[in-house]
Amino acid sequence: MALKIFNTLSGKKEPFKPLKNKRVNLFVCGPTVYDLSHLGHARTYAAFDVIVRYLRRAGYEVFYLQNITDIDDKIIVRAKELNADPLKFSRQMTKEYYKDAAALKIKSVTKYAKASEFIPQIIRQIQVLLKKGYAYEASDGVYFDISKFPDYGKLSGQKIKKLKAGARVKIRETKKHPFDFDLWKKKKPGEPAWASPWGAGRPGWHIEDTAISENFFGPQYDLHGGAYELIFPHHESEIAQMEATSGKKPFVKYWLHTGVLKIGGEKMSKSLGNFITVRDFLEKYPVEILRFIIVSSHYRSVIDYNEQLAVQAKHALGRISEFLERLDKVNQKLKIKNQKYKLKIKKFREKFFDYMDDDFNTPRALSVMFDVIKTSNASIDKNQLDKDAAREIKNFFGEADAIFGILPPRKKIKLPKKIAALVEQREKARQEKNWALADQLRAETERLGYKIEDTPKGPTVKFDF
């Protein structure tokens, strides 16, 4: 089955045909680094990590570019609250984002590009837009004139005449049209700024992405990804900027968008204050739990997070862990049965990759792994599985995990801080013969999925999958 991808631009699944053979250029909108990453961010970046892993496994040479918005209104406001220099603050928060990405086992990004390092490219793109008549200078900066770009709205399916002023766009008297957007913001007191032909200032949000992607990929490329809520106005504005600048269409051939992550039925966001940071989650659970939750849903679907999802993921990973341990113990040789089972594994494997070729359908592909577990456990129970077949199954699970990144580590792992603290407190309570407290702390540790085993050399702890 050939790979098909749902293209937001066309609103349908399309065969995937990169512009240059097996070379794939992918740009994904990165974070605005004014706070720590939350589970909503994790959902998008882990989903694209899986997509890139799969594309590379399928033989594509992927250049995965992700921008970092390190200068923005939100950053300036937060830095002021902390009495910090905005650029120094964003540099530190960028480092924290890298730490979170590493903790999420995201290693697929080829290049991170910070907006502040591409000011000359941004200025050049604005100059082209002004020269071509798509932009105009006002007292407070430079704006893109959407009335000069009739295609504005083609990604989101919105019509310019029907757009409601104020919907996710700031209304200003200096604009010709309410939906004209910032290309360059002139300096205000206390804000960081760079020199430009229009006076000291800083770039607008949308222009940084097209300037960065053009620098690496040119005016057209294969894939652009990001969260669903960025379709309008952010991605819509990117299309307008780049197609107006280059005169070439389409700016991007395929647009992919991840669904919203909610909590209690509401979108998880920093502005609503209902977010769970990646670090808070990983203090309680291994990263495999979070990645399992993410691949259990299709990347375009909504995830409504609650604690029960983590519990379900724990139990599911427990089944996988127990199954792999059973396979380790299979050591018999059954040539005839093995040949038959190899054919079964081949079919399961083909089914797995067929699902992944269908717009990266991770939940269906994941279900194949559990079909293998069910079938194989039945064969083990009947003494009808041999060690060669067991090795084939483990190889398949290894292939799948190279894409998903969900398999529990088979070796000793570093405990999350919260669990390590509970274990330490419990050991102290035991030494003080406070058995009631020790039992309470053990129960709390086990509730979070960690099993404590007391030994003469002290307690050993493992995640109880």
Long-range contacts (C-beta under 8 A, 24 or more apart in sequence): 1-353, 1-354, 1-357, 1-358, 2-357, 3-58, 3-357, 4-357, 4-358, 4-359, 5-254, 5-256, 5-359, 5-360, 6-256, 6-300, 6-359, 7-253, 7-254, 7-255, 7-256, 8-155, 8-231, 8-255, 8-256, 8-257, 9-154, 9-155, 9-250, 9-252, 9-254, 9-255, 11-157, 13-358, 13-359, 14-254, 16-254, 18-60, 18-222, 18-253, 19-220, 19-221, 19-222, 19-253, 22-59, 22-60, 22-61, 23-60, 23-61, 23-63, 24-55, 24-60, 24-61, 24-62, 24-63, 24-222, 24-223, 25-63, 25-65, 25-216, 25-217, 25-221, 25-222, 25-223, 26-52, 26-62, 26-63, 26-64, 26-65, 26-221, 26-222, 26-223, 26-224, 26-225, 27-65, 27-66, 27-67, 27-209, 27-212, 27-213, 27-217, 27-221, 27-223, 27-224, 27-225, 27-252, 28-64, 28-65, 28-66, 28-224, 28-225, 28-226, 29-66, 29-67, 29-209, 29-225, 29-226, 29-227, 29-230, 29-234, 29-235, 30-66, 30-67, 30-68, 30-69, 30-97, 30-112, 31-68, 31-69, 31-97, 32-69, 32-72, 32-74, 32-75, 33-68, 33-69, 33-70, 33-75, 33-90, 33-93, 33-94, 33-96, 33-97, 34-72, 34-74, 34-75, 34-77, 34-78, 34-89, 34-90, 34-93, 34-270, 35-78, 35-93, 35-270, 36-93, 36-96, 36-100, 36-277, 36-278, 36-279, 37-96, 37-97, 37-100, 37-101, 37-277, 37-278, 38-268, 38-269, 38-270, 38-275, 38-276, 38-277, 38-278, 39-261, 39-263, 39-268, 39-275, 39-276, 39-277, 39-278, 39-281, 39-290, 39-305, 40-227, 40-260, 40-261, 40-267, 40-268, 40-269, 40-275, 41-100, 41-278, 42-100, 42-104, 42-278, 42-281, 42-290, 42-294, 43-258, 43-259, 43-261, 43-294, 43-303, 44-225, 44-226, 44-227, 44-258, 45-101, 45-104, 45-106, 46-104, 46-106, 46-290, 46-291, 46-294, 46-405, 47-258, 47-294, 47-299, 48-108, 48-225, 48-256, 48-258, 49-104, 49-105, 49-106, 49-107, 49-108, 49-405, 50-294, 50-295, 50-299, 50-360, 50-362, 50-403, 50-404, 50-405, 51-225, 51-256, 51-299, 51-360, 52-108, 53-108, 53-402, 53-403, 53-405, 54-356, 54-360, 54-403, 56-108, 57-399, 57-402, 57-403, 62-108, 62-110, 63-110, 63-111, 63-216, 63-217, 64-108, 64-109, 64-110, 64-111, 65-109, 65-110, 65-111, 65-113, 65-212, 65-213, 65-216, 65-217, 66-109, 66-111, 66-112, 66-113, 67-112, 67-113, 67-114, 67-115, 67-208, 67-209, 67-212, 68-94, 68-97, 68-112, 68-113, 68-114, 68-115, 69-115, 69-205, 69-208, 70-94, 70-114, 70-115, 70-116, 71-115, 71-116, 71-192, 71-202, 71-203, 72-205, 76-191, 76-192, 80-190, 85-192, 86-191, 86-192, 87-116, 87-192, 90-116, 100-278, 100-279, 103-278, 103-279, 103-282, 103-287, 104-278, 104-287, 104-290, 104-291, 105-287, 105-291, 105-405, 111-216, 113-212, 113-215, 113-216, 115-203, 115-208, 115-212, 118-208, 118-211, 118-212, 118-215, 119-194, 119-203, 121-211, 121-212, 121-214, 121-215, 122-184, 122-203, 122-207, 122-208, 122-211, 123-184, 123-196, 123-197, 124-211, 125-207, 125-210, 125-211, 125-214, 125-241, 125-245, 126-183, 126-184, 126-196, 126-207, 127-197, 128-245, 129-183, 129-241, 129-244, 129-245, 132-244, 132-245, 134-240, 134-244, 134-245, 135-183, 136-176, 137-198, 138-174, 138-175, 139-174, 139-186, 140-172, 140-174, 140-185, 140-186, 141-174, 141-182, 141-183, 141-184, 141-185, 141-186, 141-198, 141-201, 141-204, 142-182, 142-183, 142-184, 142-198, 143-174, 143-175, 143-176, 143-180, 143-181, 143-182, 143-183, 144-180, 144-181, 144-183, 144-206, 144-237, 144-240, 144-241, 144-244, 145-176, 145-177, 145-180, 146-177, 146-179, 146-180, 146-181, 146-240, 147-176, 147-177, 148-244, 149-240, 149-243, 149-244, 151-239, 151-240, 151-243, 152-179, 152-236, 152-239, 152-240, 153-232, 153-236, 154-236, 154-239, 155-231, 155-232, 155-235, 155-236, 155-239, 155-255, 156-231, 156-232, 156-235, 156-236, 158-232, 158-236, 168-232, 168-233, 169-233, 179-233, 181-206, 181-233, 181-237, 182-206, 182-207, 183-207, 183-241, 205-234, 206-233, 206-234, 206-237, 206-238, 206-241, 207-241, 209-234, 209-238, 210-238, 210-241, 210-242, 210-245, 210-251, 213-242, 214-242, 214-245, 214-246, 219-245, 219-246, 219-248, 219-251, 220-246, 220-248, 220-250, 220-251, 220-252, 220-253, 221-252, 221-253, 222-252, 222-253, 222-254, 223-252, 223-253, 223-254, 223-255, 223-256, 224-252, 224-254, 224-255, 224-256, 225-255, 225-256, 225-257, 225-258, 226-256, 226-257, 226-258, 227-257, 227-258, 227-260, 228-257, 228-258, 228-259, 228-260, 228-300, 229-260, 229-267, 230-257, 231-255, 231-257, 256-299, 257-300, 258-299, 258-300, 259-297, 259-298, 259-299, 259-300, 259-301, 259-302, 259-303, 260-302, 260-303, 261-302, 261-303, 261-305, 262-302, 262-303, 262-304, 262-305, 263-304, 263-305, 263-306, 264-304, 264-306, 265-304, 268-305, 276-305, 282-416, 283-416, 283-417, 283-418, 283-419, 284-310, 284-416, 284-418, 284-419, 284-448, 285-310, 285-314, 285-416, 285-448, 285-449, 286-408, 286-409, 286-413, 286-416, 286-463, 288-317, 288-405, 288-406, 288-407, 288-408, 288-409, 289-313, 289-314, 289-317, 289-449, 291-404, 291-405, 291-406, 292-316, 292-317, 292-404, 292-406, 295-362, 295-363, 295-366, 295-404, 295-406, 296-362, 296-363, 296-366, 297-362, 297-363, 298-359, 298-360, 298-361, 298-362, 298-363, 299-360, 299-362, 300-359, 314-449, 314-464, 314-465, 316-370, 317-406, 317-407, 317-408, 317-465, 318-464, 318-465, 319-370, 319-373, 320-369, 320-373, 320-397, 320-406, 320-407, 320-408, 320-465, 321-408, 321-465, 322-465, 323-373, 323-376, 323-377, 324-394, 324-397, 324-407, 324-410, 326-377, 326-380, 327-376, 327-390, 327-393, 327-394, 328-390, 330-380, 330-385, 330-386, 330-387, 330-389, 330-390, 331-387, 332-383, 332-386, 332-387, 333-386, 333-387, 333-388, 334-384, 334-385, 334-386, 334-389, 335-386, 337-379, 337-384, 337-385, 337-386, 337-389, 338-386, 338-388, 338-389, 341-379, 341-384, 341-385, 341-386, 341-389, 341-392, 342-388, 342-389, 342-392, 344-375, 345-372, 345-389, 345-392, 345-393, 345-396, 348-372, 348-375, 348-396, 349-396, 349-399, 352-396, 352-400, 356-403, 362-404, 365-400, 366-404, 369-397, 369-400, 372-396, 372-397, 408-463, 408-465, 412-462, 413-462, 413-463, 415-450, 415-461, 418-448, 419-445, 419-448, 419-450, 419-461, 422-448, 423-450, 423-452, 423-459, 423-461, 426-452, 426-459, 427-458, 427-459, 430-454
